[in-house]
């Protein structure tokens, strides 16, 4: 809070890929309002869909009832999701969607009579949310350490991060071998594994080697372990596919979605499952197989109406192809960022980008953590007309999918200037 108090930022309005504060300053939305916004702010079709729904009803419960927009959206999500997905369970945020997935996976095995399958596997540096269950299957010490005594234990395996002079295929093979050894030893007690789809978000925009996620899927099938794929950040076009799992034709047992589902308008999330998950909870009242979980605003009509309008725009404007083309343009622009003396690595998947800042490019030596070089860089960018946030020493660039090539270039140019100004100041303070 001390940071906010020094120079508070209060947003008043937005239009397209721009935000305006109460002082009249205009900013490029370089982080899609925390990875949410898709088509820009005040998108006419989404505004109208919400207004139209408001003339009917704003909300009624899904507990023991149903509503039209939630049914229509569930049908659309199943149509768009990987082929094996057939069922939809609504909630309000990405963390809740993953919390639900963990509870489902746990109870799935209990309902089927496998009482020993209670453990979960997760990747180091993974992030799935800030609720107790999602922190338990996360592995970022800075975020989770203070809550250790509250959390259940998960089995943490190393994220497949490349070592010097190691090929991507060798990295993939070694990492999957390690996972196989774990599954061979403990599959009878493992209920599921949670993974972010192809790229870790809050952990620093770390990219998986090609073929790794597909390999995880195959091992899960072999050892009868549920594959829970977190698409909260990667879903809805962000990586150049509707869902990131499409890059490797992965069929999750359970998949979580949120963020871009409503175009960045309203809090809707969903936990999507294969039919065998649903069937494990199906039965008469006396069977006690019920999934005891619910949220007051689950399947909210206004949010579902916004989501349906959002998905119609994807089809009408051919958004996925646009993202593929813009990602190639952005990749070219980011080559200039990679050349900067204070940039150690640039990681990109579609329109998800992370820029790692270092004090010395040759040795990858970081700046002293207390100098907060990435945070200071984002403050410089704010002064130059763009908003984004850092993850440690990694700067996130995640523009709305609606950003034009000219706007993407503006964002990259601002980022370069902000990095150089802040890093130079940090070095001067060390002298």
Secondary structure by P-SEA (a helix, b strand, c coil): ccccccbbbbbccccccccccccccccccccccccccccccccaaaaaaaaaaaaccccccccccccaaaaaaaaaaaaaccccccbbbbbccaaaaaaaaaaaaaaaaaaaccccccbbbbcccccccccaaaaaacccccccccccccccbbbbcccccccccccaaaaaaaaaaaaaaaaaacccccccccccccccccccccccccaaaaaaaaaaaaabbbbbbbcccccccccccccccccccccccbbbbccccccccbbbbbbbbcaaaaaaacccccccccccccccccccaaaaaaaaaaaaaaaaaaaaaaaaaaaaaaaaaacccccccccccccccccbbbbbbbcccccccccccccaaaaaaaaaaaaabbbbcccccbbbbbccccccaaaaaaaaaaaaaaaaaaaaaaaaaac
